Amino acid sequence: MKSIAVFCGSSDGNDDIILQEAYQLGEILAKKKIKLIYGGSQLGLMGQVANGVLENGGDVTGVIPDFLQTKEVVHPNLPQLVVTQDMHERKMKMHELSEGFIALPGGFGTFEELFEIVTWAQLGLHQNPIGLLNTNGYYDALIEMLKTMVRKGLLKKANFDLLLIAEDIEELLEKMANFKPLAVPKWLNESQT
């Protein structure tokens, strides 16, 4: 993978381990020469990931919707910034620029981005790996909920397995590097993928 989109919170939160690991992810991406594609903010976990990349000589592209493009929000040191018309176009652009996706801890926006990109994979609209970094147990309850969905027959195990889960950055990147995508679902026409 030459580029990874990272979805994460625009707040710092109150868990220093999560904040530190966001920076560490950026640092590791820089060292592995993997370009960061992210939401373009200098705030919160988003800013920490970008700083981790930039302060270690890596490459970053920020993608931000026009209505959020203010001095207070946009990271001032980005080598590339793409401005989109709205949030949907932002997600499409991040998808277009990325060869993989990682969700760090975050709020509603992070969940929305994560579930949309995994739904696209389930539908065969892309075949890129999707990682969930379960820093300090942040996603434990969500993982249990997804397992409940599988047990109740509302989520196929093969689709649950599209989400690569790890508590360690290097382990997650290794899983992503070895990811084998699902075959195109039978009920989808090959020309639609």
Buried (B, 14 or more C-beta within 10 A) or exposed (E): BEBBBBBBBBBBBEBEEBBBBBBBBBBBBBEBEBBBBBBBBBBBBBBBBBBBBBEBEBBBBBBBBEEBBEEEBBBEEBEEBBBBEEBEBBBEBBBEBBBBBBBBBBEEBBBBBBEBBBEBBBBBEBBBBBBBBBBBEBBEEBBEEBEEBBEEEEBBEEBBEBBBBBBEBEBBBEBBEEBEEBEBBEEEEEEEE
